[in-house]
Structures are given as structure tokens and as C-alpha cells.
């Protein structure tokens, strides 16, 4: 169940759990997924090529990009921002 759906169900009063503990476990699970994504995005934004070779930088960028939720154009823009110089 996604966070948005949980919040909508809570507002409507249609969400029922046996215990408060069960409710909290489900909420934490949904928010934990998003937290991981936010951490990956922050790491991606802090990444810089600096003294690394292009090969080293690409490998580090791939690791940071995994699970960030970034795709296509935003990922390309982040790559260009993080690397030294330009691509010829």
C-alpha cells in the first residue's frame, strides 16, 4: 500500500488495523522506501568527478544513481553537472 493511499484511507476512516503497532509498522515500511530514495538522490547530488578517472567516476555515478528514482533526462543532467569538463 503506498503512502498516499494510506493517508487517504486514514482521512476517510476506512483504514483499519488490529493494533496501533501494526499500523506503525506499515507506515514505517512505506516511508523507509522513500527515505532510501532521498538518501540516494543526496549522494548523487554531492558526487563530483574531481581527480577520478572517467571510468572511476562512471562506476561511482552508477552506484549512486541506482535506486535514486532518477531516469533519462534528469539522470543525464546530473551526470553532466558532476563530471569535469564536457563530453565531446
N, C-alpha and C positions, 0 to 999 in steps of 0.2 A: 504494500500500500504506500503510495507516495505521500510526501509531507503535505502537499496541497489538499489531497483528498482527506487526510486525517483531520486537518484543520477545518475543512468544510463540514465534515461529519460531526466534529465537536460542536461547531456553531449551530448545526441543525438539531443536535441532541440525539442523533441516530447512531452514534458510536458507543458501543457497549463493551466493557471489559469485565472479567470476573473480579480482578483486583486492580488496585492502583499500580502495584508493581508490574503487572502485565502491560498496562498502558505505558508506563515509563520505559520499559524495555523496548516496546515498539517505537516509541518516539525517538529514543536514543539511537536505535538502529538506523532510522531514516536520516537523522541529522548527521550521523557519523559518516555516511556515504558522501554527503555534501562537503563535510569538513575535509575529507581526504582530497576531494577535487580542489578545494580552495588552497590547500597546502601545496598541491602540485602546481597550480597556477602561480602562486607566490614564488616558488622555486624557479619556475620558468622565467618569470619577470626579473629575478635577481641574476640570472645567468648571463655571463659575458665571456667572450672568447679569450680576451686578454692575451696571454703568452702561449695558449694552447695551439697545437696544430689544428688545421681544419678537420682532420679525421677525429682527433680527440674531442673537439668541440661538437661535431655532429653526433658522436656517441653519447656525450653528456646531454645534449639537447634532446635526443630521442628518449633517453631515460626520464628526463624531466617532463617531456610532453605526454608520455604515457599516462593515461588516466586523468589528464588535465581537463578533458572535455573540449579542448581546442581542436578545431579541424580546419582544413582548407585555408582560406584567406587569412583568418586571424593567426593561424599557426605559422604561415609563411611570413607575415608581417613581424611576428615575434622573433622568428629566426633572423630576419634581416636586421632587426634592431639590435640583437645580441651579438652579432658577428662583427669582426673588424673589417673595415673597408666595404667594398661592394662586390657583387657577383658579376663577372664579365661574360 
